Amino acid sequence: MEITLEELLGSRDARHAMQERLMQEHPDKTLVCLTVVMPGSIKRNEQSLVVAKAAVEALKECFHPHEGELLERDLTTGYEAYLLTSISRKEAKRMTCKIEDSHPLGRLFDMDVFDESGIPIPRTAVGSEPRRCLLCNNEARYCMRNRTHTQEELQQHINKIIHDYVHGV
């Protein structure tokens, strides 16, 4: 199901409000927010759910036994999960970077860890490199900002990554 720009922006606002609420309710916990990288107007489909399930399993495995509370939301605007853990913010960020960098679908996971002010901790704060583009070696934000690649190119590559994962290639 395609979503509109207004729905996408509304979902971002709602996600931000959820993050703020969770941080206020659990000031002694570290918040990890998981979303799926799915460019385009279709954010929830069979492929995005494969990625979401793999990401949640990777989070559970990596954060066990400090997993804490996990809230999952399967929305038309995309899958979201929120993990509250007792692990320090910087250690949680190191762990999420490791998942994103090592899991076969990790390039399609977006795992944010928030500082005490609610600002996402950058990968560079824990010694990790910025995310790279799915199609070339530039920084992902450079290609996104400049629209270096077409939506179709990105979607074809994402389809291949998911296909290879599902079929064990």
Backbone bond lengths (Angstrom), bond angles and torsions (degrees), N, CA, C in turn:
res aa  C-N    CA-C-N  psi(-1)  N-CA   C-N-CA  omega(-1)  CA-C   N-CA-C  phi
1 M - - - 1.441 - - 1.532 109.29 -
2 E 1.313 116.30 126.59 1.466 120.86 179.08 1.526 109.80 -74.98
3 I 1.325 114.52 146.26 1.461 119.54 175.74 1.528 108.73 -116.10
4 T 1.312 114.80 156.39 1.462 120.12 179.60 1.521 109.69 -88.72
5 L 1.330 115.61 165.97 1.455 120.85 175.80 1.527 110.32 -59.75
6 E 1.323 116.59 -39.60 1.466 120.75 179.34 1.533 110.93 -62.36
7 E 1.328 116.37 -41.01 1.467 119.89 177.58 1.523 111.05 -65.32
8 L 1.319 116.85 -40.93 1.464 121.16 178.71 1.527 110.72 -62.58
9 L 1.326 116.44 -47.24 1.464 120.05 179.47 1.528 111.06 -64.98
10 G 1.317 116.46 -39.20 1.460 120.64 176.84 1.522 111.74 -62.55
11 S 1.337 116.48 -38.77 1.468 119.75 179.67 1.528 110.93 -67.93
12 R 1.324 116.64 -35.03 1.474 119.71 176.85 1.523 110.64 -66.00
13 D 1.322 115.98 -41.87 1.465 119.65 177.32 1.533 110.71 -63.37
14 A 1.318 116.80 -43.01 1.464 120.76 -179.98 1.533 110.73 -65.69
15 R 1.320 117.30 -38.76 1.470 121.30 177.99 1.529 110.03 -64.30
16 H 1.333 116.42 -42.87 1.461 120.90 178.27 1.535 110.36 -62.34
17 A 1.321 117.05 -42.38 1.467 121.10 178.39 1.535 110.40 -63.64
18 M 1.327 117.24 -40.22 1.467 121.30 178.05 1.531 109.89 -63.60
19 Q 1.335 116.45 -42.76 1.466 120.23 178.97 1.525 110.60 -61.42
20 E 1.318 116.43 -45.31 1.470 120.28 179.41 1.521 111.21 -62.30
21 R 1.322 116.83 -43.24 1.457 121.23 -179.89 1.522 111.06 -62.34
22 L 1.332 116.45 -46.18 1.465 120.13 -179.36 1.529 111.42 -63.36
23 M 1.321 116.08 -39.59 1.465 119.35 179.78 1.531 110.88 -68.10
24 Q 1.310 117.27 -36.65 1.468 120.27 177.82 1.527 111.53 -69.00
25 E 1.329 115.82 -40.20 1.462 120.32 -178.51 1.531 112.75 -74.46
26 H 1.345 116.33 -23.46 1.471 121.17 -176.07 1.535 109.80 -132.83
27 P 1.336 117.53 64.59 1.469 119.77 -175.19 1.529 113.84 -65.57
28 D 1.329 117.33 -18.74 1.462 121.16 -179.68 1.530 112.51 -90.54
29 K 1.316 117.73 1.55 1.468 122.26 -177.15 1.528 110.86 -111.15
30 T 1.319 114.68 158.52 1.465 122.16 173.18 1.522 107.63 -95.46
31 L 1.334 116.43 133.89 1.465 121.58 179.66 1.520 110.39 -102.56
32 V 1.330 115.03 126.66 1.464 123.11 172.51 1.518 106.52 -114.14
33 C 1.328 116.61 128.92 1.462 121.18 178.12 1.526 108.83 -115.51
34 L 1.310 115.92 127.57 1.455 122.72 -179.21 1.520 110.36 -110.89
35 T 1.324 116.04 129.82 1.463 122.33 168.52 1.522 107.70 -133.28
36 V 1.315 115.87 168.72 1.464 122.39 -178.68 1.521 108.66 -105.32
37 V 1.325 116.76 134.38 1.461 122.03 176.01 1.525 107.22 -78.33
38 M 1.334 115.37 109.41 1.458 120.94 -177.98 1.523 107.76 -145.34
39 P 1.340 117.25 89.12 1.466 118.97 -178.76 1.524 111.70 -65.20
40 G 1.308 114.61 154.43 1.457 119.59 177.52 1.509 112.39 104.23
41 S 1.318 115.30 -173.96 1.464 121.16 -174.31 1.528 113.15 -92.93
42 I 1.328 117.40 -3.36 1.463 120.60 175.69 1.525 107.19 -108.77
43 K 1.322 116.13 110.39 1.463 121.45 -175.01 1.517 112.75 -104.09
44 R 1.313 117.46 -19.47 1.458 120.94 179.89 1.515 109.42 -126.92
45 N 1.315 115.01 115.21 1.458 121.48 176.45 1.531 107.62 -154.36
46 E 1.298 116.93 -176.23 1.464 120.79 -178.28 1.529 111.36 -57.16
47 Q 1.332 116.20 -41.23 1.459 119.87 -178.52 1.526 112.19 -66.82
48 S 1.331 116.77 -44.64 1.463 119.02 -178.86 1.529 110.94 -64.21
49 L 1.329 116.74 -31.32 1.460 119.65 178.40 1.532 111.92 -73.26
50 V 1.330 117.73 -32.54 1.472 120.90 173.12 1.528 109.16 -61.42
51 V 1.328 115.61 -45.44 1.460 120.76 179.71 1.526 110.34 -64.36
52 A 1.325 117.31 -45.42 1.461 121.45 -179.09 1.529 111.19 -60.70
53 K 1.314 117.04 -45.44 1.471 120.65 -179.96 1.523 110.49 -61.73
54 A 1.325 116.85 -43.38 1.467 120.53 178.97 1.529 110.92 -64.37
55 A 1.320 116.83 -38.89 1.463 120.96 -179.39 1.526 111.12 -66.49
56 V 1.329 116.64 -43.41 1.466 120.48 178.80 1.527 110.15 -63.00
57 E 1.324 116.73 -43.92 1.470 120.02 178.52 1.529 110.77 -61.59
58 A 1.327 116.77 -41.08 1.468 120.41 178.67 1.530 110.91 -64.50
59 L 1.325 116.56 -40.89 1.473 120.56 176.95 1.529 110.53 -61.64
60 K 1.317 116.58 -49.10 1.467 120.67 -178.95 1.522 110.88 -59.54
61 E 1.322 116.20 -45.16 1.464 120.78 -179.06 1.526 111.34 -64.13
62 C 1.318 116.97 -45.19 1.454 121.63 -176.26 1.529 111.97 -70.95
63 F 1.314 117.87 -39.16 1.459 121.67 -174.92 1.534 113.03 -90.91
64 H 1.313 118.11 -5.71 1.462 121.26 177.76 1.516 108.54 -66.57
65 P 1.298 122.42 134.60 1.456 130.29 6.24 1.530 113.43 -93.63
66 H 1.321 118.21 9.81 1.461 122.51 -178.01 1.519 111.63 -92.96
67 E 1.311 116.58 20.79 1.450 122.66 -171.08 1.523 113.18 -51.65
68 G 1.301 118.37 -46.95 1.453 120.00 -178.79 1.519 111.90 75.71
69 E 1.309 114.97 -152.47 1.461 121.45 -176.87 1.523 110.07 -91.17
70 L 1.335 116.64 130.56 1.457 122.11 178.96 1.519 108.92 -119.20
71 L 1.333 115.99 120.52 1.464 121.82 176.14 1.522 107.56 -109.87
72 E 1.333 116.52 131.01 1.459 121.17 -179.76 1.522 109.59 -118.50
73 R 1.336 115.63 140.53 1.467 121.55 177.70 1.523 108.50 -133.90
74 D 1.319 115.81 117.21 1.459 122.72 178.65 1.526 107.14 -101.95
75 L 1.332 115.75 97.81 1.457 122.13 -173.76 1.526 111.23 -112.55
76 T 1.322 117.41 158.77 1.467 120.29 175.89 1.527 110.91 -64.12
77 T 1.327 116.95 -23.27 1.465 121.70 179.46 1.528 112.04 -87.85
78 G 1.329 116.65 4.26 1.450 121.59 176.79 1.511 112.23 125.07
79 Y 1.308 114.59 157.62 1.453 121.82 -179.47 1.528 109.44 -79.17
80 E 1.333 115.94 140.88 1.466 121.98 176.84 1.522 108.70 -135.67
81 A 1.324 116.50 145.14 1.459 121.43 171.55 1.520 107.75 -139.56
82 Y 1.313 114.41 146.11 1.462 122.14 -179.19 1.525 107.70 -126.96
83 L 1.312 116.20 122.86 1.455 121.71 178.86 1.516 108.81 -113.07
84 L 1.324 115.97 126.57 1.462 122.25 173.57 1.523 106.70 -106.38
85 T 1.324 116.27 122.77 1.455 120.88 -174.48 1.519 110.85 -135.21
86 S 1.326 115.34 159.19 1.461 120.69 178.22 1.533 111.95 -87.56
87 I 1.297 117.88 -4.74 1.463 121.93 178.93 1.532 108.98 -69.20
88 S 1.326 117.04 145.50 1.464 120.52 -179.48 1.528 110.61 -60.66
89 R 1.306 115.46 156.39 1.467 120.87 -178.34 1.529 111.83 -59.38
90 K 1.328 116.59 -47.38 1.482 118.70 -177.67 1.526 111.03 -66.00
91 E 1.333 117.38 -40.11 1.463 119.39 178.54 1.526 110.00 -66.08
92 A 1.326 117.79 -40.11 1.466 120.84 177.47 1.529 109.99 -61.98
93 K 1.320 117.37 -40.24 1.472 120.52 178.53 1.523 110.37 -65.09
94 R 1.331 117.68 -41.81 1.473 120.35 176.40 1.529 110.15 -58.74
95 M 1.328 115.51 -43.32 1.460 120.39 -178.20 1.531 111.69 -66.01
96 T 1.332 117.05 -41.83 1.473 118.81 179.96 1.526 110.87 -68.90
97 C 1.327 117.40 -36.66 1.477 119.90 176.36 1.524 110.26 -61.89
98 K 1.324 115.72 -41.39 1.469 119.81 178.82 1.525 110.60 -61.60
99 I 1.327 116.80 -43.31 1.470 120.36 178.04 1.536 109.43 -61.36
100 E 1.328 116.67 -50.85 1.475 120.45 -178.34 1.526 111.62 -59.18
101 D 1.334 116.88 -35.45 1.465 120.85 -175.65 1.526 113.86 -85.50
102 S 1.332 118.08 -20.87 1.468 119.27 -172.79 1.531 114.78 -112.63
103 H 1.314 118.63 -25.10 1.460 120.97 -178.13 1.530 109.21 -73.41
104 P 1.340 118.25 142.23 1.477 119.97 178.95 1.531 113.93 -55.94
105 L 1.329 116.98 -29.16 1.466 120.82 177.42 1.526 112.07 -103.63
106 G 1.311 116.90 6.74 1.458 121.72 -173.23 1.515 115.52 -55.68
107 R 1.316 117.84 -28.78 1.470 120.95 178.23 1.523 111.26 -67.54
108 L 1.334 115.90 -15.94 1.464 120.41 -179.83 1.523 112.10 -101.41
109 F 1.342 116.35 2.43 1.463 121.62 175.64 1.519 107.97 -95.91
110 D 1.298 117.00 138.50 1.462 121.60 170.58 1.517 106.30 -121.11
111 M 1.330 115.51 105.15 1.459 121.83 -177.31 1.516 108.94 -114.79
112 D 1.317 115.44 110.52 1.462 121.23 178.79 1.516 109.97 -102.51
113 V 1.335 115.27 140.40 1.461 122.74 172.27 1.519 105.44 -119.85
114 F 1.331 116.18 135.96 1.462 120.51 -171.83 1.520 112.03 -106.53
115 D 1.338 114.77 141.16 1.465 119.27 174.21 1.525 108.88 -76.32
116 E 1.328 117.06 -179.77 1.466 120.89 -175.63 1.526 113.07 -63.83
117 S 1.344 117.39 -17.64 1.465 121.24 178.45 1.528 112.83 -92.83
118 G 1.331 116.13 -1.65 1.460 119.85 -179.66 1.523 113.68 88.19
119 I 1.333 116.97 11.84 1.471 122.11 179.18 1.535 108.56 -93.27
120 P 1.339 118.19 133.73 1.467 119.51 177.25 1.537 111.00 -60.71
121 I 1.315 115.27 134.18 1.463 120.80 177.47 1.527 107.56 -76.99
122 P 1.341 117.83 127.09 1.467 119.12 -179.97 1.528 111.84 -72.17
123 R 1.304 115.74 152.21 1.466 121.32 177.96 1.526 111.08 -56.87
124 T 1.323 115.95 -36.53 1.460 120.04 -177.41 1.527 112.60 -64.91
125 A 1.338 117.84 -21.85 1.466 121.64 -179.96 1.529 112.07 -67.85
126 V 1.323 117.01 -18.45 1.464 120.98 178.86 1.527 111.57 -117.58
127 G 1.341 116.17 18.73 1.456 121.07 175.47 1.514 115.81 83.32
128 S 1.327 118.07 11.42 1.469 120.90 177.72 1.519 109.87 -94.46
129 E 1.297 115.26 154.12 1.459 122.06 177.47 1.531 109.57 -75.06
130 P 1.331 117.38 152.59 1.470 119.60 172.79 1.530 110.02 -59.58
131 R 1.326 116.64 154.96 1.464 120.45 178.48 1.514 109.84 -60.19
132 R 1.317 115.46 142.53 1.452 122.47 177.80 1.520 109.68 -99.87
133 C 1.306 114.89 153.96 1.459 122.09 177.67 1.528 109.47 -60.09
134 L 1.316 115.78 146.36 1.459 120.77 177.39 1.527 112.38 -64.49
135 L 1.338 116.91 -26.62 1.465 120.36 -172.20 1.529 115.00 -108.05
136 C 1.318 116.71 -24.10 1.462 119.18 -178.96 1.525 108.67 -139.24
137 N 1.272 118.67 -175.59 1.460 120.63 -175.33 1.534 113.44 -95.46
138 N 1.317 117.87 5.27 1.465 120.23 176.82 1.522 110.14 -69.41
139 E 1.341 115.77 162.71 1.454 118.88 172.59 1.535 107.87 -62.91
140 A 1.312 116.03 138.89 1.466 121.42 -176.46 1.524 111.59 -57.08
141 R 1.336 116.52 -41.82 1.471 118.23 -177.30 1.528 111.69 -65.19
142 Y 1.340 117.23 -29.39 1.463 120.58 177.06 1.531 109.75 -64.33
143 C 1.324 116.04 -49.64 1.470 119.91 -179.05 1.519 111.78 -66.30
144 M 1.337 117.11 -37.16 1.467 120.01 178.36 1.519 110.24 -64.45
145 R 1.324 116.18 -47.18 1.467 120.86 -177.20 1.528 111.07 -63.45
146 N 1.335 116.77 -39.69 1.460 121.18 -176.77 1.521 113.62 -92.45
147 R 1.332 116.26 -0.19 1.470 120.76 -177.34 1.523 111.21 48.27
148 T 1.328 113.88 50.78 1.465 121.96 -176.61 1.520 111.79 -63.18
149 H 1.324 116.82 -34.90 1.463 121.40 -176.04 1.529 109.71 -119.13
150 T 1.315 115.56 151.03 1.459 119.41 179.34 1.529 110.29 -77.25
151 Q 1.308 113.79 159.35 1.461 120.89 176.30 1.526 109.66 -58.10
152 E 1.308 116.66 -40.54 1.457 121.18 -178.93 1.530 111.31 -64.06
153 E 1.347 117.57 -43.40 1.462 120.79 177.65 1.527 111.31 -59.58
154 L 1.324 115.42 -45.65 1.465 120.05 179.59 1.521 110.57 -63.02
155 Q 1.333 117.12 -46.22 1.458 120.65 -177.79 1.521 111.53 -63.88
156 Q 1.329 117.42 -39.78 1.471 120.08 178.30 1.526 110.96 -62.16
157 H 1.328 116.31 -41.61 1.460 120.07 -179.79 1.537 110.84 -68.21
158 I 1.318 116.77 -41.39 1.463 120.92 177.30 1.533 109.83 -62.22
159 N 1.324 117.30 -43.43 1.464 121.08 177.41 1.528 111.08 -57.23
160 K 1.324 116.42 -41.80 1.472 120.79 180.00 1.519 111.01 -66.61
161 I 1.329 117.67 -43.95 1.469 120.80 178.73 1.531 110.24 -58.27
162 I 1.326 116.51 -46.05 1.465 120.85 -178.50 1.531 110.72 -68.33
163 H 1.319 116.71 -43.68 1.471 121.07 178.03 1.529 110.73 -57.91
164 D 1.328 116.39 -47.80 1.475 120.24 -179.59 1.530 111.18 -62.12
165 Y 1.324 117.06 -38.18 1.458 120.63 178.59 1.526 110.83 -65.92
166 V 1.317 117.08 -49.32 1.465 121.92 -177.20 1.536 110.95 -62.76
167 H 1.330 116.60 -36.95 1.459 120.99 -176.31 1.518 112.81 -97.28
168 G 1.313 117.97 8.30 1.469 121.40 174.98 1.508 114.65 66.63
169 V 1.335 116.72 30.17 1.462 120.39 -179.22 1.510 109.99 -81.96
